[in-house]
Amino acid sequence: MKVIQSTDEAKTWFEKGPLSVRCQVKSASKVCHNLEEATEFFNLLNNPPVPGVNAIQMFFHCASCMPDKPTGVSPREWAQLEVGWTAHGFQVWCKRCEKNVVHADFQGAKLRLIE
């Protein structure tokens, strides 16, 4: 099966007729049966939907100071975290402990910033 890696390739391929192709970007792939499916696949991977609400599924907390959290105080109220971009990715820093919580290295990958 023909493997294509862009919407432009899909347009060229589907002009030849109703042939299925494997749309692929890095480790993500899908069998596309028409130009609409291919366009949707590549658009979704290149511009994933970003919710307009807090969609965090797992929060960062400082393992050093969380045991000191007073009873009746939520982890959200207790947290004293700074989050920001670094030369390699982003870092979460505990202001209370003055130590690193996590430093995510994106290994040069380009990220789409949402305002």
mmCIF file of the C-alpha atoms, coordinates in Angstrom:
data_MODEL
# 
_entry.id   MODEL 
# 
loop_
_atom_site.group_PDB 
_atom_site.id 
_atom_site.type_symbol 
_atom_site.label_atom_id 
_atom_site.label_alt_id 
_atom_site.label_comp_id 
_atom_site.label_asym_id 
_atom_site.label_entity_id 
_atom_site.label_seq_id 
_atom_site.pdbx_PDB_ins_code 
_atom_site.Cartn_x 
_atom_site.Cartn_y 
_atom_site.Cartn_z 
_atom_site.occupancy 
_atom_site.B_iso_or_equiv 
_atom_site.pdbx_formal_charge 
_atom_site.auth_seq_id 
_atom_site.auth_comp_id 
_atom_site.auth_asym_id 
_atom_site.auth_atom_id 
_atom_site.pdbx_PDB_model_num 
ATOM 1   C CA . MET A 1 1   ? 0.000   0.000  0.000   1.00 0.00 ? 1   MET A CA 1 
ATOM 2   C CA . LYS A 1 2   ? 1.293   3.455  -0.905  1.00 0.00 ? 2   LYS A CA 1 
ATOM 3   C CA . VAL A 1 3   ? 2.424   5.507  2.118   1.00 0.00 ? 3   VAL A CA 1 
ATOM 4   C CA . ILE A 1 4   ? 1.938   9.274  1.943   1.00 0.00 ? 4   ILE A CA 1 
ATOM 5   C CA . GLN A 1 5   ? 3.074   11.878 4.445   1.00 0.00 ? 5   GLN A CA 1 
ATOM 6   C CA . SER A 1 6   ? 1.249   15.089 3.547   1.00 0.00 ? 6   SER A CA 1 
ATOM 7   C CA . THR A 1 7   ? -1.999  16.529 2.256   1.00 0.00 ? 7   THR A CA 1 
ATOM 8   C CA . ASP A 1 8   ? -0.233  17.560 -0.956  1.00 0.00 ? 8   ASP A CA 1 
ATOM 9   C CA . GLU A 1 9   ? 0.793   13.956 -1.603  1.00 0.00 ? 9   GLU A CA 1 
ATOM 10  C CA . ALA A 1 10  ? -2.791  12.870 -0.907  1.00 0.00 ? 10  ALA A CA 1 
ATOM 11  C CA . LYS A 1 11  ? -4.149  15.345 -3.482  1.00 0.00 ? 11  LYS A CA 1 
ATOM 12  C CA . THR A 1 12  ? -1.746  14.018 -6.114  1.00 0.00 ? 12  THR A CA 1 
ATOM 13  C CA . TRP A 1 13  ? -2.491  10.391 -5.274  1.00 0.00 ? 13  TRP A CA 1 
ATOM 14  C CA . PHE A 1 14  ? -6.294  10.655 -5.165  1.00 0.00 ? 14  PHE A CA 1 
ATOM 15  C CA . GLU A 1 15  ? -6.362  12.479 -8.525  1.00 0.00 ? 15  GLU A CA 1 
ATOM 16  C CA . LYS A 1 16  ? -5.444  9.064  -10.012 1.00 0.00 ? 16  LYS A CA 1 
ATOM 17  C CA . GLY A 1 17  ? -8.687  7.521  -8.816  1.00 0.00 ? 17  GLY A CA 1 
ATOM 18  C CA . PRO A 1 18  ? -10.323 5.851  -5.819  1.00 0.00 ? 18  PRO A CA 1 
ATOM 19  C CA . LEU A 1 19  ? -7.250  4.184  -4.333  1.00 0.00 ? 19  LEU A CA 1 
ATOM 20  C CA . SER A 1 20  ? -6.579  3.657  -0.630  1.00 0.00 ? 20  SER A CA 1 
ATOM 21  C CA . VAL A 1 21  ? -3.307  4.855  0.891   1.00 0.00 ? 21  VAL A CA 1 
ATOM 22  C CA . ARG A 1 22  ? -1.638  4.765  4.272   1.00 0.00 ? 22  ARG A CA 1 
ATOM 23  C CA . CYS A 1 23  ? -1.429  8.286  5.661   1.00 0.00 ? 23  CYS A CA 1 
ATOM 24  C CA . GLN A 1 24  ? 1.506   8.425  8.044   1.00 0.00 ? 24  GLN A CA 1 
ATOM 25  C CA . VAL A 1 25  ? 3.343   10.988 10.155  1.00 0.00 ? 25  VAL A CA 1 
ATOM 26  C CA . LYS A 1 26  ? 6.071   9.595  12.410  1.00 0.00 ? 26  LYS A CA 1 
ATOM 27  C CA . SER A 1 27  ? 4.403   6.836  14.460  1.00 0.00 ? 27  SER A CA 1 
ATOM 28  C CA . ALA A 1 28  ? 0.796   7.850  13.678  1.00 0.00 ? 28  ALA A CA 1 
ATOM 29  C CA . SER A 1 29  ? -0.859  6.262  10.678  1.00 0.00 ? 29  SER A CA 1 
ATOM 30  C CA . LYS A 1 30  ? -4.285  5.585  9.203   1.00 0.00 ? 30  LYS A CA 1 
ATOM 31  C CA . VAL A 1 31  ? -5.630  4.003  6.041   1.00 0.00 ? 31  VAL A CA 1 
ATOM 32  C CA . CYS A 1 32  ? -7.313  6.814  4.096   1.00 0.00 ? 32  CYS A CA 1 
ATOM 33  C CA . HIS A 1 33  ? -9.843  6.009  1.390   1.00 0.00 ? 33  HIS A CA 1 
ATOM 34  C CA . ASN A 1 34  ? -10.300 9.504  -0.039  1.00 0.00 ? 34  ASN A CA 1 
ATOM 35  C CA . LEU A 1 35  ? -8.853  13.003 -0.025  1.00 0.00 ? 35  LEU A CA 1 
ATOM 36  C CA . GLU A 1 36  ? -11.229 14.176 2.727   1.00 0.00 ? 36  GLU A CA 1 
ATOM 37  C CA . GLU A 1 37  ? -10.018 11.465 5.135   1.00 0.00 ? 37  GLU A CA 1 
ATOM 38  C CA . ALA A 1 38  ? -6.383  12.221 4.329   1.00 0.00 ? 38  ALA A CA 1 
ATOM 39  C CA . THR A 1 39  ? -6.860  15.974 4.773   1.00 0.00 ? 39  THR A CA 1 
ATOM 40  C CA . GLU A 1 40  ? -8.609  15.461 8.115   1.00 0.00 ? 40  GLU A CA 1 
ATOM 41  C CA . PHE A 1 41  ? -5.829  13.122 9.332   1.00 0.00 ? 41  PHE A CA 1 
ATOM 42  C CA . PHE A 1 42  ? -2.984  15.493 8.441   1.00 0.00 ? 42  PHE A CA 1 
ATOM 43  C CA . ASN A 1 43  ? -4.831  18.564 9.743   1.00 0.00 ? 43  ASN A CA 1 
ATOM 44  C CA . LEU A 1 44  ? -5.525  16.866 13.073  1.00 0.00 ? 44  LEU A CA 1 
ATOM 45  C CA . LEU A 1 45  ? -1.884  15.852 13.526  1.00 0.00 ? 45  LEU A CA 1 
ATOM 46  C CA . ASN A 1 46  ? -0.530  19.235 12.497  1.00 0.00 ? 46  ASN A CA 1 
ATOM 47  C CA . ASN A 1 47  ? -3.160  21.259 14.406  1.00 0.00 ? 47  ASN A CA 1 
ATOM 48  C CA . PRO A 1 48  ? -4.566  19.178 17.260  1.00 0.00 ? 48  PRO A CA 1 
ATOM 49  C CA . PRO A 1 49  ? -7.683  20.620 18.911  1.00 0.00 ? 49  PRO A CA 1 
ATOM 50  C CA . VAL A 1 50  ? -6.972  22.612 22.052  1.00 0.00 ? 50  VAL A CA 1 
ATOM 51  C CA . PRO A 1 51  ? -9.746  22.858 24.598  1.00 0.00 ? 51  PRO A CA 1 
ATOM 52  C CA . GLY A 1 52  ? -10.737 26.279 25.886  1.00 0.00 ? 52  GLY A CA 1 
ATOM 53  C CA . VAL A 1 53  ? -11.024 24.872 29.397  1.00 0.00 ? 53  VAL A CA 1 
ATOM 54  C CA . ASN A 1 54  ? -8.660  23.350 31.914  1.00 0.00 ? 54  ASN A CA 1 
ATOM 55  C CA . ALA A 1 55  ? -8.138  19.862 30.463  1.00 0.00 ? 55  ALA A CA 1 
ATOM 56  C CA . ILE A 1 56  ? -5.236  18.830 32.744  1.00 0.00 ? 56  ILE A CA 1 
ATOM 57  C CA . GLN A 1 57  ? -5.505  15.149 33.570  1.00 0.00 ? 57  GLN A CA 1 
ATOM 58  C CA . MET A 1 58  ? -2.564  14.898 35.971  1.00 0.00 ? 58  MET A CA 1 
ATOM 59  C CA . PHE A 1 59  ? -1.139  17.748 38.037  1.00 0.00 ? 59  PHE A CA 1 
ATOM 60  C CA . PHE A 1 60  ? 2.454   18.342 39.075  1.00 0.00 ? 60  PHE A CA 1 
ATOM 61  C CA . HIS A 1 61  ? 3.140   18.573 42.797  1.00 0.00 ? 61  HIS A CA 1 
ATOM 62  C CA . CYS A 1 62  ? 6.380   18.831 44.737  1.00 0.00 ? 62  CYS A CA 1 
ATOM 63  C CA . ALA A 1 63  ? 7.103   15.485 46.399  1.00 0.00 ? 63  ALA A CA 1 
ATOM 64  C CA . SER A 1 64  ? 9.261   17.238 49.017  1.00 0.00 ? 64  SER A CA 1 
ATOM 65  C CA . CYS A 1 65  ? 6.718   19.656 50.445  1.00 0.00 ? 65  CYS A CA 1 
ATOM 66  C CA . MET A 1 66  ? 3.402   17.833 49.832  1.00 0.00 ? 66  MET A CA 1 
ATOM 67  C CA . PRO A 1 67  ? 3.819   15.751 53.031  1.00 0.00 ? 67  PRO A CA 1 
ATOM 68  C CA . ASP A 1 68  ? 3.883   19.065 54.974  1.00 0.00 ? 68  ASP A CA 1 
ATOM 69  C CA . LYS A 1 69  ? 0.518   20.170 53.531  1.00 0.00 ? 69  LYS A CA 1 
ATOM 70  C CA . PRO A 1 70  ? -1.795  21.119 56.411  1.00 0.00 ? 70  PRO A CA 1 
ATOM 71  C CA . THR A 1 71  ? -5.057  19.216 56.845  1.00 0.00 ? 71  THR A CA 1 
ATOM 72  C CA . GLY A 1 72  ? -7.936  21.027 55.187  1.00 0.00 ? 72  GLY A CA 1 
ATOM 73  C CA . VAL A 1 73  ? -5.716  22.693 52.588  1.00 0.00 ? 73  VAL A CA 1 
ATOM 74  C CA . SER A 1 74  ? -6.090  21.405 49.028  1.00 0.00 ? 74  SER A CA 1 
ATOM 75  C CA . PRO A 1 75  ? -3.018  20.524 46.949  1.00 0.00 ? 75  PRO A CA 1 
ATOM 76  C CA . ARG A 1 76  ? -3.992  23.388 44.645  1.00 0.00 ? 76  ARG A CA 1 
ATOM 77  C CA . GLU A 1 77  ? -3.985  25.880 47.527  1.00 0.00 ? 77  GLU A CA 1 
ATOM 78  C CA . TRP A 1 78  ? -0.713  24.475 48.896  1.00 0.00 ? 78  TRP A CA 1 
ATOM 79  C CA . ALA A 1 79  ? 1.232   24.460 45.625  1.00 0.00 ? 79  ALA A CA 1 
ATOM 80  C CA . GLN A 1 80  ? 3.847   27.152 45.120  1.00 0.00 ? 80  GLN A CA 1 
ATOM 81  C CA . LEU A 1 81  ? 4.963   26.254 41.610  1.00 0.00 ? 81  LEU A CA 1 
ATOM 82  C CA . GLU A 1 82  ? 6.511   28.275 38.824  1.00 0.00 ? 82  GLU A CA 1 
ATOM 83  C CA . VAL A 1 83  ? 6.236   26.926 35.292  1.00 0.00 ? 83  VAL A CA 1 
ATOM 84  C CA . GLY A 1 84  ? 8.130   28.287 32.341  1.00 0.00 ? 84  GLY A CA 1 
ATOM 85  C CA . TRP A 1 85  ? 10.015  27.673 29.117  1.00 0.00 ? 85  TRP A CA 1 
ATOM 86  C CA . THR A 1 86  ? 13.686  26.750 29.131  1.00 0.00 ? 86  THR A CA 1 
ATOM 87  C CA . ALA A 1 87  ? 16.217  26.296 26.321  1.00 0.00 ? 87  ALA A CA 1 
ATOM 88  C CA . HIS A 1 88  ? 15.162  22.627 26.041  1.00 0.00 ? 88  HIS A CA 1 
ATOM 89  C CA . GLY A 1 89  ? 11.465  22.559 26.946  1.00 0.00 ? 89  GLY A CA 1 
ATOM 90  C CA . PHE A 1 90  ? 9.693   23.624 30.118  1.00 0.00 ? 90  PHE A CA 1 
ATOM 91  C CA . GLN A 1 91  ? 10.401  23.406 33.820  1.00 0.00 ? 91  GLN A CA 1 
ATOM 92  C CA . VAL A 1 92  ? 8.233   23.188 36.928  1.00 0.00 ? 92  VAL A CA 1 
ATOM 93  C CA . TRP A 1 93  ? 9.969   24.704 39.968  1.00 0.00 ? 93  TRP A CA 1 
ATOM 94  C CA . CYS A 1 94  ? 8.837   24.560 43.600  1.00 0.00 ? 94  CYS A CA 1 
ATOM 95  C CA . LYS A 1 95  ? 9.144   28.030 45.138  1.00 0.00 ? 95  LYS A CA 1 
ATOM 96  C CA . ARG A 1 96  ? 8.613   26.665 48.649  1.00 0.00 ? 96  ARG A CA 1 
ATOM 97  C CA . CYS A 1 97  ? 11.489  24.128 48.437  1.00 0.00 ? 97  CYS A CA 1 
ATOM 98  C CA . GLU A 1 98  ? 13.566  25.995 45.843  1.00 0.00 ? 98  GLU A CA 1 
ATOM 99  C CA . LYS A 1 99  ? 14.010  22.832 43.812  1.00 0.00 ? 99  LYS A CA 1 
ATOM 100 C CA . ASN A 1 100 ? 13.109  21.252 40.509  1.00 0.00 ? 100 ASN A CA 1 
ATOM 101 C CA . VAL A 1 101 ? 9.836   19.311 40.269  1.00 0.00 ? 101 VAL A CA 1 
ATOM 102 C CA . VAL A 1 102 ? 10.179  18.379 36.591  1.00 0.00 ? 102 VAL A CA 1 
ATOM 103 C CA . HIS A 1 103 ? 12.074  19.580 33.555  1.00 0.00 ? 103 HIS A CA 1 
ATOM 104 C CA . ALA A 1 104 ? 10.563  18.313 30.289  1.00 0.00 ? 104 ALA A CA 1 
ATOM 105 C CA . ASP A 1 105 ? 13.034  18.141 27.397  1.00 0.00 ? 105 ASP A CA 1 
ATOM 106 C CA . PHE A 1 106 ? 11.303  18.329 23.991  1.00 0.00 ? 106 PHE A CA 1 
ATOM 107 C CA . GLN A 1 107 ? 14.528  17.367 22.162  1.00 0.00 ? 107 GLN A CA 1 
ATOM 108 C CA . GLY A 1 108 ? 14.184  20.192 19.661  1.00 0.00 ? 108 GLY A CA 1 
ATOM 109 C CA . ALA A 1 109 ? 10.580  19.432 18.688  1.00 0.00 ? 109 ALA A CA 1 
ATOM 110 C CA . LYS A 1 110 ? 8.590   22.482 17.609  1.00 0.00 ? 110 LYS A CA 1 
ATOM 111 C CA . LEU A 1 111 ? 5.525   23.170 19.720  1.00 0.00 ? 111 LEU A CA 1 
ATOM 112 C CA . ARG A 1 112 ? 2.430   25.120 18.823  1.00 0.00 ? 112 ARG A CA 1 
ATOM 113 C CA . LEU A 1 113 ? 1.879   27.713 21.542  1.00 0.00 ? 113 LEU A CA 1 
ATOM 114 C CA . ILE A 1 114 ? -1.705  28.553 22.431  1.00 0.00 ? 114 ILE A CA 1 
ATOM 115 C CA . GLU A 1 115 ? -2.599  31.921 23.895  1.00 0.00 ? 115 GLU A CA 1 
# 
